[in-house]
Amino acid sequence: MIYTHMQCKSAIVTGGSGGLGLAISKRLAASGCNLVVSGRTAERGAQAVKELIMLGVKAVFVKGDSGDYENCKRIVARAREEYGGIDILVSAGAEGPFGPKPFRQMTPSELEESFASRFFPRIFPVHAAADALEESKGCVVLITTDAARFPTTGESVIGAVGASVILMTKTLGREFSRANIRINSVAMTLTSDTPSWDRIFNNDEFERKVFSKALDRFPQKRAPTADEVAAVAAFLASDEAAQITGQTVSVNGGLSFGGW
């Protein structure tokens, strides 16, 4: 779907240099959005910018971790410098230090790091960009997880972070409405064409054992793709969703129907 009203709007996509973040960036670029994408790896960032520019838009990369608030401020400043403001923020960059792990096997430091490394990178960009988004009457799309709604073995902390993001979405939907800022979330499940997919099925024995069972439970016999999740994020960022705020949309291919 091409949203012509997005032509020449500006968007920040944290985690936009790869995986789902890049898929969302491409969706926005296809509708004419100019982009600032962030990520941890300069090489991936340069490649992402090249691919986005080929879609006919302007794009720049800011290296850094969105869990670093000062870096989030730099990302916002760069968007203001390049495009004069920010119309859309997609907060997609929050890859934890490790994947699912049984709660009792986690150390206290792992519990703390697992939560902080997923929650703050999702929220800091929103706080840093809020003033700019008020100026433009802009919108926010957060990426979260369906583990927040449907308990999954080994994802106690991951699900808790996701639930926090969903509640933040509801609360900020109300709070931000006074500033004419919309905010919504997309909850994803096991999703192909993402780094977590590669990690699950190429490396970790526990994750592979848990999630391999899920593949047979998708009604369509396949997991959603990153582009399918990105399509929903792009819709929520568009004016077509002007009357939607404070909501979380699950893109799970119906996996939740049967439970786990």
Secondary structure, DSSP 8 states (H G I E B T S, - for coil): ---GGGTT-EEEEETTTSHHHHHHHHHHHHTT-EEEEEES-HHHHHHHHHHHHTTTS-EEEEES-TTSHHHHHHHHHHHHHHHSS-SEEEE-----SS----GGGS-HHHHHHHHHHHHHHHHHHHHHHHHHHHHHT-EEEEEEEGGGTS--TT-HHHHHHHHHHHHHHHHHHHHHHTTT-EEEEEEE-S-BSSHHHHHHHHT-HHHHHHHHHHHTTSTTSS--BHHHHHHHHHHHHSGGGTT--S-EEEE-TTGGGG--
